[in-house]
Amino acid sequence: MNEKLKIKISIADRVYPLTVDMSQEEGMRSASKKIDVMIKQFEENYAVRDKQDVLAMCALQFASQLEQKKVDNAVDGTESIERLTKINELLDQYLK
């Protein structure tokens, strides 16, 4: 059973209390740090008037990275090849 933790995550100088599984804590904290780094980069490189604009750009950046990984995987078929290899191995074991 996953134990729940109450943590506080800071994003854009605001604190957000969250309840997460223990297994998610490290990922949440890492994501928070990456968002803050990206916010700083956007603020340094662009004339940004509003934190909401910066946060929207961060969301777009992360979402586009995720979508690009899906597209890349669909194009090269790595995941499909791995699944087919596992199925083939299971069939070989079953037929022997």
C-alpha positions, 0 to 999 in steps of 0.5 A: 500500500502506498503511503501518502505524504503531505508536501509543499511545492513552490512554483513561481514564488507560490507554495502549493500544499499537495498530498502525494504517494511516496513514490511520486514525491521525488518526481514532483519536487524535480518537476517543480525545480524544472518549472522554476528554472524554465520560468527564470529562463523565460523571464531573462530572455523575453520581456514578460509582463505577467507570471501567467504568460510565463507559466503558460509558456512553461506548460506549452514547452513541457506539453510539446516535449511530451507530444514530440516524444510520442511522435518520435516513438511512433515514427521509429516504432521502438516501443512496438518493436520491444512489445513484439519481441516480448510477445515473440519470446513468450510464444517461443517459451509456450511452444517449447 
